[in-house]
Amino acid sequence: MIDQVSAEAKTEQWVRGLKILSIFVVAGAVLLAGYGFWMKRQETKALQAFSTLAAADIIEVRALREVKILSQDPVEALRESAQTEQTAYVAALEKVRSEHRGTTASHLAALRLGRWWAEAKDLTKAEAIYKDLLTELKGSDAEVYSSLASEALGVVYENAERPEDALKVYDTALINKAATLRPLLLLGKARVLSSQKKIDEARAVYDSVVQTYPNSTYSQQARALSVKAAL
């Protein structure tokens, strides 16, 4: 009798364990399916974003075909195009920003928009775009685009004769020792210090670029700017 009860208890325990295992298996399958759906959705969003960005690419190509110099900078070529083309270009980039925020395509659109307005001398619009990009960055590609946006924003402030703002942007970006554009950020900082007549500090930064990035274009620029700062 005791053996029978024991056997039934073991059987019940085994069945219970099997049910629990089944629950975990089903839950795991649901999670995997959900993750697969999420990944597919993210891929779809990315494709849609780049598809929207392609409208701006097409306008750039048309501009290059008009000037018949494929090696020319497409933005420079576009400035020689009709106003309708320029307006369409800006609208295409703004559409990417409004409809696909947070995507790589949106980051690229912001950098191109910022450059467009900076070179058009509309520094207020350029500043707003770069600052907006910096606030939205996150994820694996944040560091790259943060460096790009910071360097561009710093230059905008330099051109707007706002050295303190430029210095703040460069110093903030340089906190990250692995910043993608660290040498350019350092050169920017040195330029600002030089413009403030802080020659010794500027030359110290230039020297650090020469020592850290020898035999590079950054090193060559640092040497040239260091000599210029001393004049």
Beta strands, then each sheet from edge to edge (+ up, - down):
end
